[in-house]
Amino acid sequence: MSKMRNNIQCLVFIVSLSTLTRAKNDAPFTWYSTIGEMNNLTALENKLLMKLETKIWEGKERIHEVQKKLQLLRESREEMLKWNDKNSQRTLIIDYQKSWPEFDRKLIPFIDEVFHLEALQTIRNFPSVSDMEAVSLSLLLLQKSYNLNATDISEGYISGNRAGKRLRFEACGYLALKSCERTWESLCRDWVHVSLRRLESGETAEDITKEVLESLVETISEKEEFKKICAGQGTMQSHKRQRENLYCQMWDNYKHPWLILQPVRMEIHSISPDVVQFYDIISEENIELLKSLSMHQLASAKTMALETKIDVDSHRVAHHCWLSKRNNTILEYLDVLVSAITGLQVSKSAEQLQVANYGIGGHYDPHTDYLDYSAERELKSRNRKATFMFYLSDVAKGGATAFLYPGIRVHPVKRSAVFWNNLLPSGHPDNRTTHGSCPVLLGDKWVANKWIRETRNEVCKTTEYIGRLH
């Protein structure tokens, strides 16, 4: 037990060091991977401190500000090294992440350029963001493996024994975030609870608010429900009335010219929100053409953040690409087809077709398709009114599309498509459309997404009644 406690103490020593922002270049050495290197790390820093002190004594300006900073750093490091525990280890990594880049920006530039470059080179060897994440996960794994109490760890105790320093509020919030990202429900709730208590006691940290912490609990609840639905244990089984109202029919969209002679088979999966599936609407030849057009363009899947930035996202494990209609008659044909089935304007009111491929384990965590733009941005581009998703393959096992609030899963059937509205008739987002792609267990999954915008579809009501026609 004492050996385990020492290991945890050392991990916390790094964990408490890590939540500060660092320069882009990662350190070539991973500090989180070894405890013994902590002394070498402080020795490396000490050389830099000595050189800075030399520069100070040479008469540079801001001497008082720099000396105060150096003294605080020295006292902090000496205190951390006394404990040699996991909490202190994390606090130390956080300090290296935050204090030195800030020190560089505010204080070092007034020193001569040669020394500035030398100092920057030393700082680049300090712990990186990857060290911060890795040591946090190491601590969480130890907590999970030995069933340790989050409150005890945050106060510096392991199995009732004083093992190190108290974790900062910022570190507790970061551990809550990482445990929730990993869908470790009990750990997530424990660290959120610890963080909320710290917040109520007056502790603060940038970007960690009560709303953020509570949203983590909501997200973990959604993920747990998502898992149940993927496993066939969704809440739909308890909605007897809704099940009785589900049906299949031939759909011609009010005698649309394209569909009068050959209506499409439609299955209603959910009413409120309406989720429908159309069968046999795309040919094998067109499916193979879409795959061939996509094959050399596929890249790691990205999602659109709230600030409308595009980022690679670990919440979506897949490859995708966007296909332009330029010189591709198949894409123009699909626009006309989707418009005929849904009654929506598609050709000039939808995004490019996105083709995505999910391999073994490929998935997409619960999300909504509507965009949370700022008011100004939304007025310019309008929101995603509806989603029309083609299934370009069957999936041997797994890969269903799970809708959280109706508690249903739609299985991929090659040549079919699933359709739903993302917005309410009022134009406000409908969070009941929260959905995700269940992990692929056997085979692979190909889909093509068409997101239809509000532009030119403001008064179109046809799609709101697709799921209510008998």
C-alpha positions as a printed NumPy array, in Angstrom:
array([[  0.   ,   0.   ,   0.   ],
       [  2.857,   2.421,   0.823],
       [  4.43 ,   1.766,  -2.603],
       [  1.123,   2.437,  -4.337],
       [  0.732,   5.606,  -2.251],
       [  4.192,   6.815,  -3.273],
       [  3.377,   6.231,  -6.94 ],
       [  0.116,   8.14 ,  -6.599],
       [  1.916,  10.932,  -4.74 ],
       [  4.343,  11.283,  -7.62 ],
       [  1.567,  11.32 , -10.2  ],
       [ -0.291,  14.051,  -8.34 ],
       [  2.958,  16.038,  -8.257],
       [  2.751,  16.215, -12.068],
       [ -1.042,  16.483, -12.232],
       [ -1.044,  19.614, -10.083],
       [  1.463,  21.225, -12.463],
       [ -0.397,  20.805, -15.72 ],
       [ -3.405,  22.918, -16.59 ],
       [ -1.564,  25.979, -17.894],
       [ -1.204,  26.971, -21.525],
       [  2.086,  26.263, -23.223],
       [  3.853,  27.089, -26.473],
       [  2.814,  24.981, -29.479],
       [  5.968,  22.865, -29.668],
       [  5.684,  19.795, -27.445],
       [  8.621,  18.805, -25.3  ],
       [ 10.71 ,  15.977, -26.777],
       [ 10.69 ,  14.317, -23.359],
       [  7.433,  13.186, -21.755],
       [  7.709,  14.305, -18.148],
       [  4.539,  12.491, -17.096],
       [  6.088,   9.089, -17.822],
       [  8.586,   9.084, -14.973],
       [  8.678,  10.366, -11.414],
       [ 12.465,  10.36 , -11.034],
       [ 12.838,  13.073, -13.65 ],
       [ 11.09 ,  15.656, -11.463],
       [ 14.405,  16.578,  -9.83 ],
       [ 15.997,  16.931, -13.265],
       [ 13.098,  19.127, -14.319],
       [ 13.569,  21.48 , -11.379],
       [ 17.332,  21.442, -11.976],
       [ 16.74 ,  22.508, -15.575],
       [ 14.51 ,  25.284, -14.374],
       [ 17.041,  26.282, -11.719],
       [ 19.689,  26.912, -14.388],
       [ 17.293,  29.258, -16.113],
       [ 16.501,  31.   , -12.827],
       [ 20.205,  31.521, -12.137],
       [ 20.765,  33.051, -15.565],
       [ 17.782,  35.324, -15.071],
       [ 19.141,  36.435, -11.709],
       [ 22.448,  37.252, -13.367],
       [ 20.65 ,  39.436, -15.894],
       [ 18.745,  41.142, -13.114],
       [ 21.95 ,  42.037, -11.27 ],
       [ 23.301,  43.51 , -14.465],
       [ 20.838,  46.34 , -13.973],
       [ 17.902,  45.562, -16.289],
       [ 14.623,  47.341, -15.685],
       [ 11.68 ,  45.748, -13.906],
       [ 14.056,  44.117, -11.454],
       [ 11.546,  44.183,  -8.639],
       [  8.831,  42.501, -10.727],
       [ 11.177,  39.803, -11.978],
       [ 12.669,  39.122,  -8.542],
       [  9.234,  38.771,  -7.024],
       [  8.278,  36.283,  -9.703],
       [ 11.474,  34.288,  -9.248],
       [ 11.053,  34.134,  -5.487],
       [  7.504,  32.878,  -5.796],
       [  8.631,  30.221,  -8.256],
       [ 11.467,  29.078,  -5.98 ],
       [  9.233,  28.851,  -2.919],
       [  6.571,  27.001,  -4.884],
       [  9.059,  24.454,  -6.216],
       [ 10.659,  23.838,  -2.819],
       [  7.236,  23.246,  -1.274],
       [  6.228,  20.865,  -4.056],
       [  9.395,  18.787,  -3.837],
       [  8.959,  18.319,  -0.085],
       [  5.852,  16.247,  -0.699],
       [  6.967,  14.19 ,  -3.724],
       [  3.376,  13.107,  -4.294],
       [  0.937,  12.879,  -7.201],
       [ -0.989,  16.05 ,  -6.334],
       [  2.221,  18.056,  -6.113],
       [  3.439,  16.517,  -9.35 ],
       [  0.327,  17.693, -11.158],
       [  0.502,  21.158,  -9.565],
       [  4.103,  21.471, -10.699],
       [  3.291,  20.549, -14.29 ],
       [  0.416,  23.063, -14.273],
       [  2.807,  25.763, -13.068],
       [  5.269,  25.003, -15.838],
       [  2.4  ,  25.055, -18.334],
       [  1.104,  28.44 , -17.21 ],
       [  3.712,  30.503, -15.407],
       [  6.623,  30.281, -17.81 ],
       [  4.796,  31.135, -21.053],
       [  3.276,  34.083, -19.154],
       [  6.7  ,  34.998, -17.776],
       [  8.093,  34.861, -21.301],
       [  5.403,  37.148, -22.707],
       [  5.551,  39.785, -19.964],
       [  9.074,  39.847, -18.588],
       [ 11.731,  38.143, -20.691],
       [ 11.438,  40.319, -23.862],
       [ 13.058,  43.308, -22.124],
       [ 16.27 ,  41.247, -21.775],
       [ 18.702,  41.034, -24.687],
       [ 17.668,  38.945, -27.697],
       [ 20.381,  36.255, -27.372],
       [ 19.409,  35.438, -23.821],
       [ 15.74 ,  35.596, -24.753],
       [ 16.221,  32.892, -27.379],
       [ 18.198,  30.762, -24.93 ],
       [ 15.454,  31.101, -22.331],
       [ 12.79 ,  30.177, -24.887],
       [ 14.692,  27.022, -25.781],
       [ 14.779,  25.995, -22.122],
       [ 11.066,  26.704, -21.669],
       [ 10.251,  24.498, -24.66 ],
       [ 11.713,  21.567, -22.731],
       [  9.263,  22.054, -19.878],
       [  6.144,  19.813, -19.578],
       [  3.756,  19.919, -22.537],
       [ -0.003,  19.689, -22.943],
       [  0.403,  15.97 , -23.645],
       [  2.146,  15.584, -20.256],
       [ -0.768,  17.348, -18.613],
       [ -3.347,  15.076, -20.236],
       [ -1.375,  11.88 , -19.719],
       [ -0.684,  12.44 , -16.04 ],
       [ -4.346,  13.341, -15.437],
       [ -5.453,  10.092, -17.071],
       [ -2.842,   8.182, -15.05 ],
       [ -4.28 ,   9.56 , -11.839],
       [ -7.832,   8.736, -12.928],
       [ -6.826,   5.183, -13.86 ],
       [ -5.272,   4.704, -10.419],
       [ -8.42 ,   6.06 ,  -8.811],
       [-10.538,   3.744, -10.936],
       [ -8.338,   0.684, -10.356],
       [ -8.109,   1.064,  -6.565],
       [-11.554,   2.604,  -5.998],
       [-10.064,   5.744,  -4.46 ],
       [-12.177,   8.626,  -3.232],
       [-12.072,  11.823,  -5.325],
       [-12.569,  14.07 ,  -2.293],
       [ -9.626,  12.421,  -0.489],
       [ -7.366,  12.766,  -3.531],
       [ -8.319,  16.413,  -3.965],
       [ -7.387,  17.1  ,  -0.316],
       [ -4.067,  15.239,  -0.61 ],
       [ -5.058,  11.989,   1.132],
       [ -4.684,   8.4  ,  -0.101],
       [ -6.532,   5.672,   1.832],
       [ -6.744,   7.934,   4.888],
       [ -3.057,   8.851,   4.9  ],
       [ -1.706,  12.308,   4.183],
       [  0.056,  11.828,   0.85 ],
       [  0.555,  15.258,  -0.655],
       [ -0.684,  18.765,  -1.265],
       [ -4.259,  19.819,  -1.819],
       [ -5.231,  19.954,  -5.488],
       [ -6.166,  23.324,  -6.89 ],
       [ -9.718,  23.975,  -8.06 ],
       [ -8.458,  24.235, -11.634],
       [ -6.95 ,  20.742, -11.415],
       [-10.175,  19.298,  -9.981],
       [-12.161,  20.794, -12.841],
       [ -9.716,  19.391, -15.381],
       [ -9.996,  15.904, -13.854],
       [-13.795,  16.231, -14.042],
       [-13.508,  17.121, -17.725],
       [-11.175,  14.219, -18.556],
       [-13.184,  11.608, -16.637],
       [-16.369,  12.76 , -18.384],
       [-14.646,  12.632, -21.784],
       [-13.74 ,   8.994, -21.078],
       [-17.365,   8.256, -20.09 ],
       [-16.278,   7.129, -16.634],
       [-19.614,   8.037, -15.114],
       [-18.878,   7.557, -11.412],
       [-15.517,   9.352, -11.624],
       [-17.074,  12.139, -13.665],
       [-19.838,  12.736, -11.137],
       [-17.372,  12.555,  -8.216],
       [-14.981,  15.139,  -9.67 ],
       [-17.834,  17.422, -10.751],
       [-19.189,  17.216,  -7.182],
       [-15.754,  18.054,  -5.746],
       [-15.353,  20.957,  -8.19 ],
       [-18.813,  22.376,  -7.438],
       [-18.064,  22.314,  -3.71 ],
       [-14.814,  24.19 ,  -4.313],
       [-16.666,  26.687,  -6.493],
       [-19.277,  27.278,  -3.784],
       [-16.484,  27.898,  -1.266],
       [-15.206,  30.775,  -3.384],
       [-12.448,  29.179,  -5.469],
       [-12.372,  30.212,  -9.118],
       [-10.532,  29.376, -12.327],
       [-10.731,  30.63 , -15.867],
       [-13.215,  28.718, -18.077],
       [-14.507,  26.556, -15.185],
       [-17.98 ,  27.712, -14.189],
       [-20.999,  26.131, -12.557],
       [-22.681,  25.918, -15.974],
       [-19.679,  24.122, -17.479],
       [-19.533,  21.604, -14.642],
       [-23.28 ,  20.902, -14.735],
       [-23.138,  20.444, -18.5  ],
       [-20.535,  17.705, -17.96 ],
       [-23.033,  15.724, -15.876],
       [-25.698,  16.231, -18.543],
       [-23.281,  15.044, -21.23 ],
       [-22.288,  11.915, -19.307],
       [-25.98 ,  11.097, -18.784],
       [-26.568,  11.403, -22.519],
       [-23.629,   9.115, -23.242],
       [-24.945,   6.493, -20.838],
       [-28.38 ,   6.623, -22.49 ],
       [-26.674,   6.458, -25.882],
       [-24.911,   3.24 , -24.882],
       [-28.193,   1.699, -23.741],
       [-29.941,   2.559, -27.004],
       [-27.049,   1.148, -29.044],
       [-27.37 ,  -2.077, -27.028],
       [-31.132,  -2.246, -27.701],
       [-32.142,  -1.112, -24.217],
       [-33.516,   2.313, -25.123],
       [-36.517,   4.016, -23.567],
       [-38.68 ,   3.4  , -26.65 ],
       [-39.649,   0.022, -25.209],
       [-41.634,   1.811, -22.476],
       [-43.48 ,   4.163, -24.85 ],
       [-46.313,   1.813, -25.732],
       [-48.602,   4.515, -27.166],
       [-45.877,   5.795, -29.487],
       [-45.058,   2.266, -30.669],
       [-48.711,   1.69 , -31.543],
       [-48.743,   4.814, -33.741],
       [-45.765,   3.739, -35.845],
       [-46.375,   2.38 , -39.305],
       [-45.08 ,   1.977, -42.871],
       [-46.569,   3.342, -46.088],
       [-45.834,   4.206, -49.71 ],
       [-44.914,   7.888, -49.919],
       [-45.463,  10.078, -53.001],
       [-45.256,  13.492, -51.288],
       [-48.71 ,  14.66 , -52.344],
       [-48.479,  13.276, -55.887],
       [-45.105,  14.755, -56.667],
       [-44.313,  14.183, -60.407],
       [-41.199,  12.189, -59.525],
       [-43.083,   9.881, -57.192],
       [-46.554,   9.391, -58.68 ],
       [-45.624,   6.27 , -60.667],
       [-42.989,   5.026, -58.232],
       [-43.644,   6.081, -54.638],
       [-40.998,   5.201, -52.067],
       [-41.386,   2.876, -49.106],
       [-41.402,   4.878, -45.873],
       [-41.133,   3.65 , -42.268],
       [-42.002,   5.884, -39.317],
       [-39.54 ,   5.272, -36.482],
       [-40.656,   8.085, -34.2  ],
       [-43.353,  10.719, -33.863],
       [-42.313,  13.787, -31.85 ],
       [-39.742,  14.205, -33.142],
       [-40.503,  12.791, -36.576],
       [-37.832,  10.319, -37.673],
       [-38.545,   8.473, -40.907],
       [-36.618,   6.068, -43.123],
       [-37.034,   5.744, -46.905],
       [-36.038,   2.508, -48.642],
       [-34.557,   1.693, -52.068],
       [-34.064,   5.311, -53.108],
       [-30.461,   5.198, -54.355],
       [-29.059,   2.643, -56.805],
       [-26.054,   0.377, -56.293],
       [-24.326,   2.106, -59.219],
       [-24.729,   5.542, -57.667],
       [-23.496,   4.251, -54.308],
       [-20.318,   2.894, -55.892],
       [-19.847,   6.17 , -57.754],
       [-20.101,   8.186, -54.525],
       [-17.588,   5.883, -52.827],
       [-15.144,   6.148, -55.723],
       [-15.433,   9.959, -55.744],
       [-14.735,  10.012, -52.017],
       [-12.043,   7.373, -51.693],
       [ -9.027,   9.615, -52.322],
       [-10.422,  12.594, -50.423],
       [-11.299,  10.985, -47.092],
       [ -9.649,  12.6  , -44.078],
       [-10.075,  12.401, -40.304],
       [-13.536,  13.597, -39.389],
       [-13.945,  17.147, -38.146],
       [-16.825,  18.925, -36.467],
       [-17.966,  22.534, -36.303],
       [-17.354,  24.124, -32.91 ],
       [-19.645,  26.672, -31.303],
       [-17.369,  29.481, -32.451],
       [-17.722,  28.018, -35.979],
       [-14.117,  26.855, -35.992],
       [-13.411,  23.476, -37.581],
       [-11.425,  20.98 , -35.536],
       [-10.489,  17.327, -35.567],
       [-12.695,  15.83 , -32.886],
       [-12.099,  12.668, -30.87 ],
       [-15.857,  12.485, -30.293],
       [-16.239,  11.472, -33.932],
       [-14.062,   8.546, -35.008],
       [-14.499,   8.377, -38.771],
       [-13.179,   9.669, -42.095],
       [-15.139,  11.994, -44.315],
       [-14.999,  14.385, -47.241],
       [-17.172,  16.938, -49.008],
       [-18.196,  16.468, -52.635],
       [-18.685,  19.448, -54.918],
       [-21.463,  19.42 , -57.524],
       [-19.05 ,  20.819, -60.086],
       [-19.136,  18.463, -63.09 ],
       [-20.868,  15.752, -61.019],
       [-24.345,  15.045, -62.379],
       [-24.929,  12.378, -59.722],
       [-24.849,  15.063, -57.015],
       [-27.314,  17.243, -58.917],
       [-29.581,  14.201, -59.323],
       [-29.474,  13.492, -55.572],
       [-30.463,  17.086, -54.821],
       [-33.538,  16.721, -57.028],
       [-34.363,  13.355, -55.426],
       [-34.118,  14.701, -51.861],
       [-36.221,  17.707, -52.828],
       [-38.919,  15.466, -54.365],
       [-39.131,  13.258, -51.265],
       [-39.027,  15.999, -48.619],
       [-40.671,  18.927, -50.408],
       [-37.734,  21.151, -49.436],
       [-35.619,  23.367, -51.69 ],
       [-32.253,  21.594, -51.813],
       [-30.231,  22.616, -54.868],
       [-29.51 ,  26.16 , -53.666],
       [-30.32 ,  25.718, -49.984],
       [-28.196,  22.807, -48.81 ],
       [-24.571,  22.175, -47.971],
       [-22.33 ,  20.043, -50.133],
       [-22.846,  16.305, -49.77 ],
       [-20.663,  14.865, -47.028],
       [-19.585,  11.228, -47.408],
       [-18.343,   9.502, -44.25 ],
       [-16.831,   6.101, -43.556],
       [-16.769,   4.454, -40.114],
       [-14.452,   1.463, -39.618],
       [-14.343,  -0.983, -36.706],
       [-15.017,   1.034, -33.549],
       [-15.973,   4.085, -35.608],
       [-18.639,   6.165, -33.9  ],
       [-20.018,   9.656, -33.344],
       [-20.963,  10.72 , -29.812],
       [-24.434,  12.232, -29.176],
       [-24.832,  15.626, -30.85 ],
       [-27.313,  17.794, -32.709],
       [-27.027,  18.871, -36.339],
       [-28.376,  22.386, -35.914],
       [-25.733,  25.06 , -35.463],
       [-25.408,  27.286, -32.426],
       [-24.321,  30.37 , -34.311],
       [-24.212,  33.892, -32.952],
       [-27.224,  35.959, -34.066],
       [-25.217,  37.852, -36.686],
       [-23.759,  34.706, -38.23 ],
       [-27.115,  32.895, -38.171],
       [-28.792,  35.714, -40.095],
       [-26.214,  35.389, -42.843],
       [-26.177,  31.633, -43.394],
       [-29.342,  30.402, -41.598],
       [-29.521,  27.178, -39.639],
       [-29.77 ,  23.527, -40.658],
       [-33.495,  22.933, -40.991],
       [-33.329,  19.21 , -41.736],
       [-30.992,  16.245, -42.203],
       [-31.251,  13.659, -44.973],
       [-28.72 ,  10.841, -44.498],
       [-28.191,   8.116, -47.11 ],
       [-26.982,   4.696, -45.957],
       [-24.444,   3.553, -48.557],
       [-23.773,   0.164, -46.943],
       [-25.19 ,  -2.465, -44.668],
       [-23.34 ,  -2.982, -41.385],
       [-22.792,  -6.546, -40.151],
       [-23.139,  -5.526, -36.5  ],
       [-23.441,  -2.148, -34.785],
       [-23.392,   1.211, -36.522],
       [-27.026,   2.165, -35.858],
       [-28.105,   5.803, -35.592],
       [-29.363,   6.297, -32.027],
       [-31.821,   9.08 , -31.131],
       [-31.673,   9.808, -27.413],
       [-34.999,  11.392, -26.561],
       [-37.377,   9.137, -28.46 ],
       [-35.024,   6.332, -27.327],
       [-34.765,   4.618, -30.716],
       [-32.064,   3.305, -33.047],
       [-32.287,   3.254, -36.837],
       [-30.314,   0.432, -38.438],
       [-28.25 ,   1.117, -41.562],
       [-29.917,  -0.496, -44.568],
       [-28.061,  -0.094, -47.838],
       [-29.868,   2.097, -50.405],
       [-32.114,   3.635, -47.707],
       [-32.021,   7.056, -46.033],
       [-33.145,   8.476, -42.69 ],
       [-34.687,  11.937, -42.429],
       [-35.614,  14.313, -39.615],
       [-36.187,  18.01 , -38.884],
       [-33.59 ,  19.734, -36.698],
       [-35.797,  22.745, -35.991],
       [-39.251,  23.189, -34.533],
       [-41.966,  24.857, -36.669],
       [-41.09 ,  28.077, -34.819],
       [-37.555,  27.876, -36.168],
       [-36.031,  27.178, -32.762],
       [-33.633,  24.214, -32.348],
       [-35.238,  20.897, -31.406],
       [-32.919,  19.215, -28.904],
       [-35.065,  16.059, -29.091],
       [-33.121,  15.334, -32.291],
       [-29.935,  14.661, -30.293],
       [-28.446,  11.573, -31.932],
       [-25.206,   9.673, -32.437],
       [-23.664,   6.909, -34.485],
       [-23.26 ,   3.683, -32.488],
       [-19.802,   2.069, -32.709],
       [-19.295,  -0.32 , -35.611],
       [-18.677,  -3.81 , -34.247],
       [-18.359,  -5.816, -37.48 ],
       [-17.908,  -4.546, -41.027],
       [-17.84 ,  -0.861, -41.897],
       [-20.383,   1.899, -42.383],
       [-20.763,   4.346, -45.268],
       [-23.172,   7.286, -45.129],
       [-23.792,  10.463, -47.15 ],
       [-25.217,  13.477, -45.31 ],
       [-27.234,  16.279, -46.83 ],
       [-27.871,  19.187, -44.467],
       [-30.688,  21.421, -45.731],
       [-30.672,  25.048, -44.608],
       [-33.591,  27.342, -43.777],
       [-32.854,  29.634, -46.74 ],
       [-35.696,  29.359, -49.295],
       [-37.434,  26.894, -46.955],
       [-38.903,  29.338, -44.452],
       [-42.531,  28.657, -45.389],
       [-42.207,  25.022, -46.444],
       [-44.286,  22.888, -44.054],
       [-44.463,  19.601, -45.97 ],
       [-41.769,  17.855, -43.972],
       [-43.427,  18.631, -40.675],
       [-46.238,  16.242, -41.548],
       [-44.306,  13.364, -43.14 ],
       [-44.436,  11.386, -39.917],
       [-48.101,  12.14 , -39.248],
       [-49.737,  10.99 , -42.488],
       [-51.778,   7.767, -42.508]])
